[in-house]
């Protein structure tokens, strides 16, 4: 069991800068679009976006759960929920670098970086495509066998194809970088992306109401308010002894009474099976508790 100190949980759970969340593309969405998504969510109560997350789900053992995520418009406070997740396809362009064999064709006249004839944005796109192909490493990656959308740079709806010289036909055929030769490719194809719908539930009209809501709904237990056995206290002391980073406590099966007590207080004991039932590494993360006056995020890991 690990314990990670949470210095200011009310700030840690509160989304105040939507531009700080990256879209899951090589080239991020513009900040103004991300702020517009945030404003729409809080104003209308719902928003649907592609490859962009404002709240997260995770596995608690084998049970899907939602990580606490809150937001504010300055006057009211909201909890953000993941309403739906589905995969959709979009007919978009993708620029990528296809790793070639060691021997170069006779007609090869490769360019090298920086390609000064490219715009600043196209040079950024080229650099991201090089990163996808691990052009600086040896061996480089042959991305041509990967799925569309994961080979290089996807021209999503907020990356202007009209302003790019790399699509539909790159202005150079080959790129030489270190000892690697790549062929520049641009393809328009059906690219799978995650479509997520988020909802916003108002939970308070003041900072104090927001903080009370966090204590009521996120905090599993304040260990200082109840009596604990000496064994349970020793486990908590060991797990929280790694400040300011993290500490951990471990034991071999069967589970001790002390650990069972701690997990019961964390509302996790009923979700943990007998050790013999586990055939793969399993985690139970995002359990929040106060111990010795400080907030911690606890995580249980079970090794088969």
Secondary structure, DSSP 8 states (H G I E B T S, - for coil): -EEEE-TTHHHHTEE--GGGS--SSSS---HHHHHHHHHHHHHHSEEEEES--SS-EEEETTEEEE---EEE-SS-EEEEEEEEEEEEEEEEEEEEEEE--SS--TT---B-S--TTS-HHHHHHHHHHHHHTTTTSSS---GGGS-TTSSSEE--TTS-STT-SSSSS-S-SEEEETTEEEEEEEEEEEEEEEEEEEEEEEEESSHHHHHHHHHHHTEEEEGGGS---HHHHHHHHHHTTTTTTEEE----SS--HHHHHHHHHTT-GGG---GGG--S-EEEEEEEEEETTEEEEEEEEE--
